[in-house]
């Protein structure tokens, strides 16, 4: 075979190979671009399969568990001065906010955890965050003042300060750790603002509605037929459930999403889901 023919043959062989390699590279790039970001996947996998009732405990059951279950790890989210004055027996104090994030490694990953605060909204927020991180946690469906007056609490209260025992560090996904830290940093930014602790009272929400603030959007997680709020006419209605994720595309990232509904757990978990996906979401306390 002549040298020229050999060269032509090599060229003919190389050309299809290069075309195939190019197609593979393009396909790989398309695949990578379509792949769901890891944090979004973790978040969606958690919230799409969630049973909010699995993350709450009634105050009566809480007292019973605190009395009878030595493995129960109890977190009091109130301020230190409130905690030392009076708290449920064996509870450990981790104030809500950056203190909770700074001490998250002190919470046992392999034991049941119960969380309470002055407000159910706060304990539910903490519970949602800890549950997303993989803790076996439940929120007490009452604030401390209500818990105090229940039967069986008289001999379950104590004063002073309980010390932490050393526990193995929790196995939290690195991407999720970053997102959780950012969440707690936002709490500090919003401190003492109208949206303090990711909550807005009903009066302030009505003020925003009446002033038609364009950077605010209202999201109802109840069914549309049960929405009797003042915001009904302008609200986006996305009933809570695993399919609600597909309706989040109707929301705008540049707006504050004010989430409300009749079920505290559903409202808090929706707000948390949106926060993890990059939205600025807060809760309306109805």
C-alpha positions in Angstrom: 0.0 0.0 0.0 1.3 3.4 -0.9 2.3 5.9 1.8 -0.4 8.3 0.7 -3.1 5.6 1.0 -1.9 4.6 4.5 -2.2 8.2 5.6 -5.7 8.5 4.2 -6.7 5.3 5.9 -5.4 6.6 9.3 -7.3 9.8 8.8 -10.5 7.9 8.0 -10.1 5.8 11.2 -9.3 8.8 13.5 -12.2 10.9 12.3 -15.0 8.6 13.5 -13.1 8.1 16.8 -12.8 11.8 17.4 -16.5 12.3 16.5 -17.5 9.6 19.1 -15.2 11.2 21.7 -16.7 14.6 21.1 -20.3 13.3 21.4 -19.3 11.5 24.7 -17.9 14.8 26.0 -21.0 16.8 25.1 -23.2 14.1 26.6 -21.2 14.2 29.8 -21.4 17.9 30.0 -25.2 17.8 29.5 -25.5 15.1 32.1 -23.5 17.1 34.6 -25.5 20.3 33.9 -28.8 18.4 34.4 -27.7 16.7 37.6 -29.5 18.0 40.7 -27.1 19.8 43.1 -26.2 17.6 46.1 -27.7 19.9 48.7 -31.0 20.2 46.8 -31.1 16.4 46.4 -30.6 15.9 50.1 -33.2 18.5 51.0 -35.8 17.1 48.6 -35.2 13.5 49.6 -35.9 14.5 53.2 -38.9 16.8 52.8 -40.6 14.7 50.0 -41.0 11.7 52.3 -41.6 13.6 55.6 -44.4 12.8 58.0 -44.5 16.0 60.2 -46.4 14.1 62.9 -43.3 12.0 63.4 -41.4 15.0 64.7 -43.7 16.2 67.4 -44.5 15.1 70.9 -47.4 16.3 73.1 -46.4 18.0 76.4 -48.0 15.1 78.3 -46.0 12.5 76.5 -42.9 14.6 76.8 -43.3 14.7 80.6 -43.9 10.9 80.7 -40.8 10.3 78.5 -38.7 12.7 80.6 -39.6 10.7 83.7 -39.3 7.2 82.3 -36.8 7.2 79.5 -33.2 7.6 80.8 -31.9 7.8 77.2 -34.0 10.9 76.3 -31.8 13.9 75.6 -33.7 17.1 76.4 -32.7 20.5 74.8 -34.0 23.7 76.4 -33.7 26.4 73.8 -34.4 29.3 76.1 -31.9 32.0 77.2 -29.5 30.9 80.0 -31.0 33.1 82.7 -34.5 31.6 82.0 -33.1 28.1 82.0 -31.2 28.3 85.3 -34.2 29.7 87.0 -36.3 26.7 86.1 -36.2 23.8 83.6 -37.4 20.3 83.3 -35.2 17.8 85.1 -32.0 16.7 83.2 -32.5 19.2 80.4 -29.5 20.8 78.8 -29.4 24.4 77.7 -28.6 25.3 74.1 -30.1 28.7 73.4 -31.7 29.1 70.0 -29.6 30.7 67.3 -25.9 30.4 66.6 -25.4 28.8 70.1 -27.4 25.8 68.8 -25.2 25.5 65.7 -22.0 25.9 67.8 -23.1 23.1 70.1 -24.7 20.8 67.6 -21.8 18.3 68.1 -22.8 18.0 71.8 -26.2 16.5 70.8 -26.2 12.6 70.6 -26.8 11.3 67.1 -28.0 7.9 68.3 -30.4 8.8 71.0 -33.9 10.3 71.1 -33.9 14.1 71.4 -36.8 16.3 72.7 -36.7 20.1 72.1 -38.7 22.8 73.8 -38.6 26.6 74.0 -40.8 29.5 74.9 -42.5 29.2 71.5 -43.6 26.1 69.6 -42.4 27.9 66.4 -38.8 28.0 67.7 -38.7 24.5 68.9 -40.2 23.3 65.6 -37.6 25.2 63.7 -34.8 23.6 65.7 -36.5 20.2 65.3 -36.7 20.6 61.5 -33.0 21.6 61.3 -31.9 18.7 63.5 -34.1 16.2 61.7 -32.7 17.3 58.3 -29.2 16.7 59.8 -30.2 13.2 60.8 -31.0 13.5 64.5 -33.8 11.5 66.1 -35.6 14.6 67.3 -39.1 15.7 68.3 -40.5 19.1 69.2 -42.8 19.6 72.2 -46.0 21.0 71.0 -46.2 23.6 73.7 -44.1 26.4 75.1 -42.4 26.3 78.5 -45.1 28.2 80.3 -47.7 25.8 79.2 -45.5 22.8 80.1 -45.0 24.1 83.6 -48.6 23.9 84.6 -49.3 20.4 83.4 -49.9 17.5 85.9 -46.8 15.7 86.9 -44.5 18.7 86.5 -44.3 19.7 90.1 -41.4 17.2 90.9 -39.9 17.4 87.4 -38.6 20.9 87.6 -35.1 21.9 88.8 -32.8 24.9 88.8 -29.2 25.5 88.1 -27.1 24.2 85.2 -26.6 20.7 83.8 -23.3 19.8 82.1 -22.9 18.0 78.8 -21.4 14.6 78.5 -19.0 14.0 75.6 -20.7 12.2 72.6 -19.4 11.1 69.2 -19.8 13.8 66.6 -22.8 13.6 64.3 -22.3 12.4 60.7 -23.7 15.4 58.8 -23.1 15.7 55.1 -20.5 18.5 54.4 -22.7 20.4 52.0 -25.6 20.3 54.5 -23.3 21.5 57.2 -22.5 24.6 55.2 -26.2 25.3 54.5 -27.2 24.9 58.1 -24.4 27.2 59.2 -25.7 29.8 56.7 -29.2 29.4 58.1 -28.1 30.2 61.6 -26.1 33.2 60.4 -29.2 34.5 58.8 -30.9 34.4 62.2 -28.2 36.8 63.5 -28.8 39.1 60.5 -32.5 39.2 61.1 -32.2 39.6 64.9 -34.5 42.3 66.3 -35.9 43.0 62.9 -39.5 42.6 61.7 -38.6 39.1 60.7 -36.7 38.2 63.8 -36.2 34.4 64.2 -37.7 33.8 60.7 -41.1 34.8 62.0 -43.5 37.7 61.3 -46.4 38.5 63.5 -49.9 38.8 62.0 -50.0 42.6 62.4 -46.8 43.1 60.5 -47.9 40.7 57.8 -51.1 42.6 57.3 -49.1 45.9 57.2 -47.0 44.4 54.4 -50.1 43.2 52.6 -51.9 46.5 52.8 -48.9 48.4 51.6 -48.5 46.0 48.6 -44.8 45.5 49.2 -43.5 44.0 46.0 -40.6 42.2 47.6 -43.1 40.1 49.6 -45.1 37.1 48.5 -47.7 35.1 50.6 -47.7 31.3 50.5 -50.6 29.3 52.0 -49.8 25.6 52.7 -53.4 24.7 53.5 -55.9 23.8 50.9 -57.3 26.8 49.1 -60.8 26.1 50.4 -59.7 26.5 54.0 -57.7 29.7 53.6 -59.5 32.4 55.6 -56.6 34.7 56.0 -56.5 38.4 55.0 -54.0 37.5 52.3 -56.2 35.0 50.5 -56.7 37.1 47.4 -53.0 37.5 46.6 -51.6 34.3 48.1 -49.9 31.5 46.2 -51.6 28.3 47.3 -49.4 25.2 47.5 -50.9 22.6 49.9 -48.3 20.9 52.0 -47.1 17.5 50.7 -44.4 15.7 48.7 -45.5 17.2 45.4 -45.3 20.8 46.5 -41.7 21.0 45.4 -42.8 21.1 41.7 -44.9 24.2 42.5 -42.0 26.1 44.0 -41.2 27.3 40.5 -44.1 29.7 40.8 -42.2 31.5 43.5 -39.5 34.2 42.9 -36.1 34.0 44.5 -35.9 37.8 44.8 -39.0 38.0 47.1 -39.5 37.2 50.7 -41.9 34.3 50.9 -44.2 34.6 53.9 -45.5 31.1 54.7 -48.7 30.5 56.7 -51.2 27.8 57.5 -53.1 26.2 60.3 -50.6 23.4 61.0 -47.4 24.7 62.7 -45.3 21.7 61.7 -46.3 22.0 58.0 -45.6 25.8 58.0 -42.2 25.4 59.6 -41.1 22.5 57.4 -42.2 24.4 54.3 -40.2 27.5 55.4 -37.2 25.3 56.1 -37.5 23.5 52.7 -37.6 26.9 50.9 -34.6 28.2 52.9 -32.5 25.2 52.0 -33.4 25.8 48.3 -32.2 29.4 48.4 -35.4 31.3 49.1 -35.8 33.9 51.7 -38.7 32.4 53.6 -40.3 33.3 56.9 -43.3 32.2 58.9 -46.4 34.2 59.7 -47.6 33.6 63.2 -51.3 33.5 62.9 
